[in-house]
Amino acid sequence: MLWIAALTSNFGGLVQAVGAAWMMTTLSDSERMVALVQASITLPIVIFSMLAGVFADGFDRRRVMLTAQCFMFAVSVTLALLAYAGFVTPWLLLGFTFLIGCGTALHNPSWQATMGDIVPKSDLPSAVALNSMGFNLMRSVGPAIGGAIVALAGAAAAFAVNALSYIAIIAALFRWHPAAPQRNLPREPLGAAFKAGLRYVAMSPNLIRVIVRSFLFGLSAIALLALLPLVVRENLNGRALVYGVMLGCFGVGAVFGALANARLREQFENETIARGSFIGFGVSCLVLALSTNYAISGGALLLGGACWVVVLSMFNVTIQLSTPRWVVGRALALYQTGVFGGMAAGSWIAGVIAEHYGSDVALLVATAALVLGAAVGFALPVPAYGMLDLDPLNRFREPPLRLDLTQRSGPIMIMVDYVIDQANVPRFLSAMSERRRIRIRDGAQHWTLLRDLENPDVWTECYHVPTWVEYVRHNERRTQADQASYDRLVALHRGPERPRVHRMIERETVPSHDDTPLKPIGNEPPA
């Protein structure tokens, strides 16, 4: 139900994109303004995706998506009415496409994260590919139909079609009632959740690699889509219908790419697929820059569409399978910030180059950038799927406390004592380095490693968390993969028992009274 509704919404969005791009060519002779239509849609995703990721992880994703879709419906209706009345100017058009981009930014992290809630992990790559296929099925027909609508009835009609298309997905979301996830802890404050997402990604090398590569792909590949209206007008002497057909070729290629996705994953490593997609899209840009033939240009766009969906769906799946569920919305949001940030910057750069030197030169520059992006893979390869088991460890049990703490009590200082033979110190430090990364990634602050001067075999790991509830949250974020680093430390520990953990509430000044009294025992009154 959701997939079919998304098809309808995607169709409307593609018709609207054709209308907006072609309307700009009639409102302005500036190549930069034409390219800014694409940038105005992608820029909000760069600005607001991380906030949308916080909403996706902390709130009901269904309600977040409903809010986004209703907002875009209202914006699209207003744009259609203004276009019919003839009040749309170049900057007003960019403003409305920017608002639609804001709705997309809010919707996307929740939509992408929802896939992992609906299907099992083993089916996630196919689900993401199916989602991409659905979008590109519409891309194969939507732009052509959009071009016909613009040619016959004008851009206002395209905007009206887009407004109507939101009704299907709004209705589907109203009918869908997923099981609410269990939350044992209160929702993270907005600022803390924002920082937690940034911190998790910053301390996760696999995620950083994917985000950097996606940024490079978006930066260079978007030139093809941003400049396609100019290429059609200048190189192919075509009008709106030809532009729609050419976008349709790109969509058909993307469908073939989605169909080939599973076989490519079976035969090649992720990095090989990524490099091949960069190079393939570069070939598409090169041919499009030089061609004046409809068939050759259409063939180049088929190749470009296939490479586009293969590499972006692979990046998406890699992010989802490299991130635990508690932070997947924020990780996907940062991934989208990377890829759409590249697209926004690339659209602007392509427009500037095209305005001064022509669209063919801009596409040749994009070709060189794509080849460079493929070469970056030797230094920052895309990781393989399923390298880590990121299911929750679920071993933490909140210890019985003698002090009467509330969830907001703090700050809390944690100290873990290890006894390590001198011969094992290098291995201990190696394991502790990984432990430090995990601790900080999951919310620890002011992490330090101490060594006893009088008893040098005694090492103490020390870190802080703001409150008791954040300490519990920190431990509940631990995954199955994280356990290996702790097992290495325990194996090196020489004490008669497991490493001793001290949990302390911290005070930088001496309070005038005991602000953390003892819990009563039996009928004993509170201390």
For each residue, the residues with C-beta under 8 A, 3 or more apart:
1: 4 5 172 175 176
2: 5 6 169 172 173 176
3: 6 7 130 131 134
4: 1 7 8 168 172
5: 1 2 8 9 168 169 171 172 173
6: 2 3 9 10 111 131 134 135 169
7: 3 4 10 11 134 137 138
8: 4 5 11 12 165 168 169
9: 5 6 12 13 69 165 166 168 169
10: 6 7 13 14 134 135 138 139 142
11: 7 8 14 15 138 141 142 145 165
12: 8 9 15 16 76 161 162 163 164 165 166
13: 9 10 16 17 142 162 165
14: 10 11 17 18 138 139 142 143 146 247 251
15: 11 12 18 19 142 143 145 146 149 158 161 162 165
16: 12 13 19 20 76 100 146 158 159 161 162
17: 13 14 20 21 41 143 146
18: 14 15 21 22 142 143 146 147 149 150 158 240 243 244 247
19: 15 16 22 23 146 149 150 155 156 157 158 159 162
20: 16 17 23 24 37 93 97 155 158 159
21: 17 18 24 25 34 37 38 229 243
22: 18 19 25 26 147 150 155 229 240 243
23: 19 20 26 27 83 88 93 150 155
24: 20 21 27 28 33 34 36 37 90 93 229
25: 21 22 28 34 229 230 233
26: 22 23
27: 23 24 33 88 89 90 93
28: 24 25 33 34 90
29:
30: 33 34 355
31: 34 35 227 230 351 354 355 359
32: 35 36 348 351 352 354 355
33: 24 27 28 30 36 37 90 94 351
34: 21 24 25 28 30 31 37 226 227 229 230 351
35: 31 32 38 39 226 227 347 348 350 351 354
36: 24 32 33 39 40 94 347 348 351
37: 20 21 24 33 34 40 41 93 94 97
38: 21 35 41 42 222 225 226 343 347
39: 35 36 42 43 226 343 344 347 348 351
40: 36 37 43 94 95 97 98 101
41: 17 37 38 44 45 97 98 100 101 104
42: 38 39 45 46 101 222 340 341 343 344 347
43: 39 40 46 47 98 101 340 344
44: 41 47 48 98 99 101 102 104 105
45: 41 42 48 49 101 104 105 108 336 337 340 341 344
46: 42 43 49 337 340 341 344
47: 43 44 105
48: 44 45 51 52 102 105 106
49: 45 46 52 53 105 108 109 333 334 336 337 340
50: 53 54 194 197 198 330 333 334 337
51: 48 54 55 194 333
52: 48 49 55 56 64 105 106 107 108 109 110 329 333
53: 49 50 56 57 109 197 329 330 331 332 333 334
54: 50 51 57 58 190 193 194 197 329 330 333
55: 51 52 58 59 64 106 109 110 329
56: 52 53 59 61 64 109 110 113 328 329 330 332 333
57: 53 54 113 193 197 326 327 328 329 330
58: 54 55 187 188 190 193
59: 55 56 63 64 187
60: 63 64 180
61: 56 64 65 110 113 114 117 329
62: 65 66 110 173 176 177 178
63: 59 60 66 67
64: 52 55 56 59 60 61 67 68 106 107 110
65: 61 62 68 69 107 110 111 114 173
66: 62 63 69 70 170 173 174
67: 63 64 70 71 106
68: 64 65 71 72 103 104 106 107 110
69: 9 65 66 72 73 103 107 166 169 170 173
70: 66 67 73 74 166 170
71: 67 68 74 75 99 102 103 106
72: 68 69 75 76 100 103 104 107 166
73: 69 70 76 77 163 166 167 170
74: 70 71 77 78
75: 71 72 78 79 96 99 100 103
76: 12 16 72 73 79 80 100 159 162 163 166
77: 73 74 80 81 163
78: 74 75 81 82 96
79: 75 76 82 83 88 93 96 159 163
80: 76 77 83 84 156 159 160 162 163
81: 77 78 84 85
82: 78 79 85 87 88 92 96
83: 23 79 80 86 87 88 154 155 156 159
84: 80 81 156 160
85: 81 82
86: 83
87: 82 83 92
88: 23 27 79 82 83 92 93 96
89: 27 92 93
90: 24 27 28 33 93 94
91: 94 95
92: 82 87 88 89 95 96
93: 20 23 24 27 37 79 88 89 90 96 97
94: 33 36 37 40 90 91 97 98
95: 40 91 92 98 99
96: 75 78 79 82 88 92 93 99 100
97: 20 37 40 41 93 94 100 101
98: 40 41 43 44 94 95 101 102
99: 44 71 75 95 96 102 103
100: 16 41 72 75 76 96 97 103 104
101: 40 41 42 43 44 45 97 98 104 105
102: 44 48 71 98 99 105 106
103: 68 69 71 72 75 99 100 106 107
104: 41 44 45 68 72 100 101 107 108
105: 44 45 47 48 49 52 101 102 108 336
106: 48 52 55 64 67 68 71 102 103 110
107: 52 64 65 68 69 72 103 104 110 111
108: 45 49 52 104 105 111 112 332 333 336
109: 49 52 53 55 56 112 113 329 330 332 333 336
110: 52 55 56 61 62 64 65 68 106 107 113 114 329
111: 6 65 107 108 114 115
112: 108 109 115 128 316 320 329 332
113: 56 57 61 109 110 116 117 320 328 329 332
114: 61 65 110 111 117 118 178
115: 111 112 118 119 124 127 128 131 320
116: 113 119 121 124 320 325 328
117: 61 113 114 178
118: 114 115 127 178
119: 115 116 123 124 126 127
120: 123 124
121: 116 124 321 386
122:
123: 119 120 126 127
124: 115 116 119 120 121 127 128 317 320 321
125: 128 129 261 262 265 313 317 385
126: 119 123 129 130 262
127: 115 118 119 123 124 130 131
128: 112 115 124 125 131 132 313 316 317 320
129: 125 126 132 133 258 261 262 309 313
130: 3 126 127 133 134 258
131: 3 6 115 127 128 134 135 313
132: 128 129 135 136 254 258 309 312 313
133: 129 130 136 137 254 255 258 259 309
134: 3 6 7 10 130 131 137 138
135: 6 10 131 132 138 139 254
136: 132 133 139 140 251 252 254 255 257 258 305 309
137: 7 133 134 140 141 251 255
138: 7 10 11 14 134 135 141 142 251
139: 10 14 135 136 142 143 247 248 250 251 254 305
140: 136 137 144 248 249 251 252 254 255
141: 11 137 138 144 145 248 251
142: 10 11 13 14 15 18 138 139 145 146 247 248 251
143: 14 15 17 18 139 146 147 243 244 245 246 247 248 250 251
144: 140 141 147 148 241 244 245 247 248
145: 11 15 141 142 148 149 244
146: 14 15 16 17 18 19 142 143 149 150 158 161 244 247
147: 18 22 143 144 150 151 240 241 242 243 244 245 247
148: 144 145 151 152 241 244
149: 15 18 19 145 146 152 153 157 158 161
150: 18 19 22 23 146 147 153 154 155 157 158 240 244
151: 147 148 239 240 241
152: 148 149 157
153: 149 150 156 157 158
154: 83 150 157 158
155: 19 20 22 23 83 150 158 159
156: 19 80 83 84 153 159 160
157: 19 149 150 152 153 154 160 161
158: 15 16 18 19 20 146 149 150 153 154 155 161 162
159: 16 19 20 76 79 80 83 155 156 162 163
160: 80 84 156 157 163 164
161: 12 15 16 146 149 157 158 164 165
162: 12 13 15 16 19 76 80 158 159 165 166
163: 12 73 76 77 79 80 159 160 166
164: 12 160 161 167
165: 8 9 11 12 13 15 161 162 168 169
166: 9 12 69 70 72 73 76 162 163 169 170
167: 73 164 170 171
168: 4 5 8 9 165 171 172
169: 2 5 6 8 9 69 165 166 172 173
170: 66 69 70 73 166 167 173 174
171: 5 167 168 174 175
172: 1 2 4 5 168 169 175 176
173: 2 5 62 65 66 69 169 170 176
174: 66 170 171
175: 1 171 172
176: 1 2 62 172 173
177: 62
178: 62 114 117 118
179:
180: 60
181:
182:
183: 186 187
184: 476
185: 407 469 472 473 476
186: 183 407 469
187: 58 59 183 193
188: 58 192 193 196 473
189: 192 193
190: 54 58 193 194
191: 194 195
192: 188 189 195 196 470
193: 54 57 58 187 188 189 190 196 197 330
194: 50 51 54 190 191 197 198 330
195: 191 192 198 199
196: 188 192 193 199 200 327 330 443
197: 50 53 54 57 193 194 200 201 327 330 331 333 334
198: 50 194 195 201 202 330 334
199: 195 196 202 203 440 441 443
200: 196 197 203 204 207 323 327 330 331 441 442
201: 197 198 204 207 208 211 330 331 334
202: 198 199 208
203: 199 200 437 438 440 441
204: 200 201 207 208 322 323 441
205: 208 209
206: 209 210 318 322 383 387
207: 200 201 204 210 211 319 322 323 331 334 335
208: 201 202 204 205 211 212
209: 205 206 212 213 380 381 382 383
210: 206 207 213 214 315 318 319 322 335 382 383
211: 201 207 208 214 215 319 334 335 337 338
212: 208 209 215 216 338 376 380
213: 209 210 216 217 274 315 373 376 377 380 382
214: 210 211 217 218 312 315 335 338 339 342
215: 211 212 218 219 338 339 341 342
216: 212 213 219 220 342 369 372 373 376
217: 213 214 220 221 277 278 281 311 312 315 339 342 370 373
218: 214 215 221 222 338 339 340 341 342 343 346
219: 215 216 222 342 343 345 346 349 369
220: 216 217 223 281 282 342 346 366 369 370 372 373
221: 217 218 224 225 281 285 304 308 346 366 370
222: 38 42 218 219 225 226 342 343 346 347 350
223: 220 226 227 285 346 347 349 350 362 363 365 366
224: 221 227 228 281 284 285 288 301 304 363 366
225: 38 221 222 228 250
226: 34 35 38 39 222 223 346 347 350 351
227: 31 34 35 223 224 230 231 350 351 354 359 362 363
228: 224 225 231 232 243 246 247 288
229: 21 22 24 25 34 232 233 243
230: 25 31 34 227 233 234 354 359
231: 227 228 234 235 236 288 289 297 359 360 363
232: 228 229 235 236 238 239 242 243 246
233: 25 229 230 236 237 238 239 243
234: 230 231 237 358 359
235: 231 232 288 291 292 297 359 360
236: 231 232 233 242 246 292 294 297
237: 233 234
238: 232 233 241 242 243 246 294
239: 151 232 233 242 243
240: 18 22 147 150 151 243 244
241: 144 147 148 151 238 244 245
242: 147 232 236 238 239 245 246 294
243: 18 21 22 143 147 228 229 232 233 238 239 240 246 247
244: 18 143 144 145 146 147 148 150 240 241 247 248
245: 143 144 147 241 242 248 249 298
246: 143 228 232 236 238 242 243 249 250 297 298 301
247: 14 18 139 142 143 144 146 147 228 243 244 250 251 301
248: 139 140 141 142 143 144 244 245 251 252
249: 140 245 246 252 253 298 299 301 302 305
250: 139 143 225 246 247 253 254 301 302 304 305 308
251: 14 136 137 138 139 140 141 142 143 247 248 254 255 305
252: 136 140 248 249 255 256 302 305
253: 249 250 256 257 301 302 303 304 305 306 308
254: 132 133 135 136 139 140 250 251 257 258 305 306 308 309
255: 133 136 137 140 251 252 258 259 305 309
256: 252 253 259 260 302 305 306
257: 136 253 254 260 261 305 306 307 308 309 310
258: 129 130 132 133 136 254 255 261 309 310 313
259: 133 255 256
260: 256 257 263 264 306 310
261: 125 129 257 258 264 265 309 310 313 314
262: 125 126 129 265 266
263: 260 266 267
264: 260 261 267 268 273 310
265: 125 261 262 268 270 273 314 385
266: 262 263
267: 263 264
268: 264 265 272 273 276
269: 272 273 384
270: 265 273 274 314 318 381 382 383 384 385
271: 274 275 377 381 382
272: 268 269 275 276
273: 264 265 268 269 270 276 277 310 311 314
274: 213 270 271 277 278 311 314 315 374 377 382
275: 271 272 278 279 374 377
276: 268 272 273 279 280 307
277: 217 273 274 280 281 307 308 310 311 314
278: 217 274 275 281 282 307 311 370 371 373 374 377
279: 275 276 282 283 370 371 374
280: 276 277 283 284 303 304 306 307
281: 217 220 221 224 277 278 284 285 303 304 307 308 311 370
282: 220 278 279 285 286 366 367 368 370 371 374
283: 279 280 286 287 300 303 367
284: 224 280 281 287 288 300 301 303 304 307
285: 221 223 224 281 282 288 289 300 304 363 364 366 367 370
286: 282 283 289 290 363 364 367
287: 283 284 290 291 296 297 299 300
288: 224 228 231 235 284 285 291 297 300 301 304 363
289: 231 285 286 359 360 361 363 364 367
290: 286 287 360
291: 235 287 288 296 297 300
292: 235 236
293: 296 297
294: 236 238 242 297 298
295: 298 299
296: 287 291 293 299 300
297: 231 235 236 246 287 288 291 293 294 300 301
298: 245 246 249 294 295 301 302
299: 249 287 295 296 302 303
300: 283 284 285 287 288 291 296 297 303 304
301: 224 246 247 249 250 253 284 288 297 298 304 305
302: 249 250 252 253 256 298 299 305 306
303: 253 280 281 283 284 299 300 306 307
304: 221 224 250 253 280 281 284 285 288 300 301 307 308
305: 136 139 249 250 251 252 253 254 255 256 257 301 302 308 309
306: 253 254 256 257 260 280 302 303 309 310
307: 257 276 277 278 280 281 284 303 304 310 311
308: 221 250 253 254 257 277 281 304 305 311 312
309: 129 132 133 136 254 255 257 258 261 305 306 312 313
310: 257 258 260 261 264 273 277 306 307 313 314
311: 217 273 274 277 278 281 307 308 314 315
312: 132 214 217 308 309 315 316 339
313: 125 128 129 131 132 258 261 309 310 316 317
314: 261 265 270 273 274 277 310 311 317 318 382
315: 210 213 214 217 274 311 312 318 319 335 339 382
316: 112 128 312 313 319 320 332 335
317: 124 125 128 313 314 320 321 385
318: 206 210 270 314 315 321 322 382 383 385
319: 207 210 211 315 316 322 323 328 331 332 335
320: 112 113 115 116 124 128 316 317 323 328 331 332
321: 121 124 317 318 385 386 390
322: 204 206 207 210 318 319 331 383 387 388 390
323: 200 204 207 319 320 327 328 331 332 390
324: 327 328 390 391 392 477 479
325: 116 328 390 392
326: 57 477
327: 57 196 197 200 323 324 330 331 477
328: 56 57 113 116 319 320 323 324 325 331 332
329: 52 53 54 55 56 57 61 109 110 112 113 332 333
330: 50 53 54 56 57 109 193 194 196 197 198 200 201 327 333 334
331: 53 197 200 201 207 319 320 322 323 327 328 334 335
332: 53 56 108 109 112 113 316 319 320 323 328 329 335 336
333: 49 50 51 52 53 54 56 108 109 197 329 330 336 337
334: 49 50 53 197 198 201 207 211 330 331 337 338
335: 207 210 211 214 315 316 319 331 332 338 339
336: 45 49 105 108 109 332 333 339 340
337: 45 46 49 50 211 333 334 340 341
338: 211 212 214 215 218 334 335 341 342
339: 214 215 217 218 312 315 335 336 342 343
340: 42 43 45 46 49 218 336 337 343 344
341: 42 45 46 215 218 337 338 344 345
342: 214 215 216 217 218 219 220 222 338 339 345 346
343: 38 39 42 218 219 222 339 340 346 347
344: 39 42 43 45 46 340 341 347 348
345: 219 341 342 348 349
346: 218 219 220 221 222 223 226 342 343 349 350 366
347: 35 36 38 39 42 222 223 226 343 344 350 351
348: 32 35 36 39 344 345 351 352
349: 219 223 345 346 352 353
350: 35 222 223 226 227 346 347 353 354 362 365 366
351: 31 32 33 34 35 36 39 226 227 347 348 354 355 362
352: 32 348 349 355 356
353: 349 350 356 357 361 362 365
354: 31 32 35 227 230 350 351 357 358 359 361 362
355: 30 31 32 351 352
356: 352 353
357: 353 354 361 362
358: 234 354 361 362
359: 31 227 230 231 234 235 289 354 362 363
360: 231 235 289 290 363 364
361: 289 353 354 357 358 364 365
362: 223 227 350 351 353 354 357 358 359 365 366
363: 223 224 227 231 285 286 288 289 359 360 366 367
364: 285 286 289 360 361 367 368
365: 223 350 353 361 362 368 369
366: 220 221 223 224 282 285 346 350 362 363 369 370
367: 282 283 285 286 289 363 364 370 371
368: 282 364 365 371 372
369: 216 219 220 365 366 372 373
370: 217 220 221 278 279 281 282 285 366 367 373 374
371: 278 279 282 367 368 374 375
372: 216 220 368 369 375 376
373: 213 216 217 220 278 369 370 376 377
374: 274 275 278 279 282 370 371 377
375: 371 372 378
376: 212 213 216 372 373 379 380
377: 213 271 274 275 278 373 374 380 381 382
378: 375 381
379: 376
380: 209 212 213 376 377
381: 209 270 271 377 378
382: 209 210 213 270 271 274 314 315 318 377
383: 206 209 210 270 318 322 387
384: 269 270 387
385: 125 265 270 317 318 321
386: 121 321
387: 206 322 383 384
388: 322 479 481
389: 479 480 481
390: 321 322 323 324 325 479 480 481
391: 324 479 480
392: 324 325 476 478 479 480
393: 396 478 479 480 482 483
394:
395: 478 483
396: 393 472 475 476 478
397:
398: 472
399: 503
400:
401: 404 405 519
402: 518 519
403: 505 516 517 518 519
404: 401 516 517 518 519 526
405: 401 409 468 505 516
406: 409 468
407: 185 186 467 468 469
408: 467 468 469
409: 405 406 412 467 468 505 516
410: 465 466 467 468 470 471 505 506
411: 464 465 466 467 505 506
412: 409 464 465 466 467 468 470 471 503 504 505 506
413: 462 463 464 503 504 505 506
414: 444 462 463 464 465 471 501 502 503 504
415: 460 461 462 501 502 504
416: 460 461 462 499 500 501 502
417: 458 459 460 495 499 500 501 502
418: 428 458 459 460 461 489 492 493 495 499
419: 457 458 459 493 494 495
420: 424 425 428 457 459 492 493 494
421: 424 425 457 492 494
422: 425 456 457
423:
424: 420 421 427 428 492
425: 420 421 422 428 429
426: 429 430
427: 424 430 431 488 492
428: 418 420 424 425 431 432 459 489 492
429: 425 426 432 433
430: 426 427 433 434
431: 427 428 434 435 485 488 489 492
432: 428 429 435 436 449 459 461 489
433: 429 430 436 437
434: 430 431 437 438 485
435: 431 432 438 439 461 485 486 489
436: 432 433 439 440 447 449
437: 203 433 434 440 441
438: 203 434 435 441 442 478 482 485
439: 435 436 442 444 447 461 463 474
440: 199 203 436 437 443 444 445 447
441: 199 200 203 204 437 438
442: 200 438 439 474 477 478
443: 196 199 440 465 470 473 474 477
444: 414 439 440 447 463 464 465 474
445: 440 463 464 465 466
446: 462 463 464
447: 436 439 440 444 461 462 463
448: 461 462 463
449: 432 436 459 460 461 462
450: 459 460 461 462
451: 456 458 459 460
452: 455 456 457 458 459 460
453: 456
454:
455: 452 458
456: 422 451 452 453
457: 419 420 421 422 452 494
458: 417 418 419 451 452 455
459: 417 418 419 420 428 432 449 450 451 452
460: 415 416 417 418 449 450 451 452
461: 415 416 418 432 435 439 447 448 449 450
462: 413 414 415 416 446 447 448 449 450
463: 413 414 439 444 445 446 447 448
464: 411 412 413 414 444 445 446 506
465: 410 411 412 414 443 444 445 470 471 474
466: 410 411 412 445 470
467: 407 408 409 410 411 412 470 471
468: 405 406 407 408 409 410 412 471 472
469: 185 186 407 408 472 473
470: 192 410 412 443 465 466 467 473 474
471: 410 412 414 465 467 468 474 475 503
472: 185 396 398 468 469 475 476
473: 185 188 443 469 470 476 477
474: 439 442 443 444 465 470 471 477
475: 396 471 472 478
476: 184 185 392 396 472 473
477: 324 326 327 442 443 473 474
478: 392 393 395 396 438 442 475 482 483
479: 324 388 389 390 391 392 393 482 483
480: 389 390 391 392 393 483
481: 388 389 390 484
482: 393 438 478 479 485 486
483: 393 395 478 479 480 486 487
484: 481 487 488
485: 431 434 435 438 482 488 489
486: 435 482 483 489 490
487: 483 484 490 491
488: 427 431 484 485 491 492
489: 418 428 431 432 435 485 486 492 493 499
490: 486 487 493 498 499
491: 487 488
492: 418 420 421 424 427 428 431 488 489
493: 418 419 420 489 490 498 499
494: 419 420 421 457
495: 417 418 419 498 499 500
496:
497: 500
498: 490 493 495
499: 416 417 418 489 490 493 495
500: 416 417 495 497
501: 414 415 416 417
502: 414 415 416 417
503: 399 412 413 414 471
504: 412 413 414 415
505: 403 405 409 410 411 412 413 516
506: 410 411 412 413 464
507: 510 511
508:
509:
510: 507
511: 507 514 515
512:
513:
514: 511 517 527
515: 511
516: 403 404 405 409 505
517: 403 404 514 526 527
518: 402 403 404 526 527
519: 401 402 403 404 526
520: 523 524 525 526 527
521: 524
522:
523: 520
524: 520 521
525: 520
526: 404 517 518 519 520
527: 514 517 518 520
